[in-house]
Amino acid sequence: MVCTVLMGTQWGDEGKGKITDILAENVDAVVRYQGGNNAGHTIVVGGRTFKLHIVPSGVIREKMMAVIGDGCVVDPWILKKELDYLQDANIFTGNVVISDRAHLILPYHRELDGLQESVKAEGKKVGTTRRGIGPCYEDKAARVGIRVGDLRYPDLLREKVVNGTNSAILAAGSLGTDLDLDPDSIYNDLIEVGNSILQYARDTPLLLTGLMENGKDILLEGAQGTFLDIDRGTYPFVTSSSCTAGYASAGSGIGPLDIDKVVGVVKAYTTRVGEGPFPTELKNNIGDMIQKRGHEFGTTTERPRRCGWLDLVMVRSSVAWNSITDLALTKIDVLSGIDPLMVCTEYRIPQDEAELHGLGTTMRYFPSHLELLSKAIPVYIKVHGWKDMTDDDWDLVRDDGNLPKRVMDYIRLIEREVNANISILSYGKGREQTMDLGGDLI
Ligand code: IMP
């Protein structure tokens, strides 16, 4: 039995979907443990592209058990749409399992998400995906949420839907908006969609314990990334769940000591969707080039992603906070043609801010407060790029397994600076554009 966590080391969009699909080849179950359909995971197999938001990426592998765990929030209408989409594409969904304990995103959560954003002043907006994620987790923490398992009890469900809708109408009123929501029609729609998803609902920790007792291998698939985590991230410009490896245990029901490996996915540069400080952001033609070449537009919202140099202060912090055993470096091919490349290895902060926080003026780990982060000046190492390398050259790399020295130097620099090995290198969307650099993962 091997249990592996896969999670993002940056601000999400690191290419986790593809690496999940690669690692899923050798496991029996893939489990999402947090987040909802704010995530967007793209998998390209044999020229076919699949975009998934809530069903774990492992579903593309035949016979794979694909589990939506306790820590997730599920929009049942989106889930049904995604299951229909997979079935239409001839992907087997009979092994999809949804936790009884996962919370349901209802229409009023979506409405409130949009409203809460719209009343915030410019510069204070989080830039959420408006999928209702925050309000649903708010209800969970306030202990008034509705869980998948409640679908089995129509009377209890009706009571919760009526209460939830009325509270949302009150909350909207306090934000100056009359929400035209009818609890009865929400309840009726929920019963209808519930009938088609309830067949997938199980007590998933029980199921996972059984799998482990039978020696099965499990992959826990994180969504978003370390710096969108509600505690570790750039609060308040974060999502409302815990995206770090520690929550893989809580959100799945697998005990922490049963986790053997933590794979951190790191993109060869940095991107961010939505608002918030971004020390290595490139607001110039290099940033534009990376955005274009890397197709850096959101899978969920299609918003352009902000792009910048690789920030190893972030990755180093991620490695430490998540007990990362292996890194998977993605999208290295996107940097072809850019020379020189800059890599941030530490931040300099002004003396007065350093004193305020009881720190030195050099930071090698990510700051705890946005005010401090906004004053951080990145310190860069300048490295040679692989500027003459074409897509055809990358295809040759696949055949002969030889990486150009300058690519290898970039890899070694990252490994040295963050103190973790890069075990997987991804240089394209396809499964075949992946190289095993050791570490026994693939
Ligand atoms: P929410 O998760 O929709 O509440 O959005 C909160 C913040 O997280 C926003 O800045 C979003 O852009 C960001 N976010 C949420 N999910 C993802 C993701 O999967 N990739 C990248 N950013 C995300």
Residues whose N, C-alpha, C, O or C-beta is under 5 A from the ligand:
A	BS01	IMP	W11 G12 D13 N38 A39 G40 V126 G127 T128 T129 R130 R131 I133 G134 Q224 L228 V238 T239 S240 V273 G274 E275
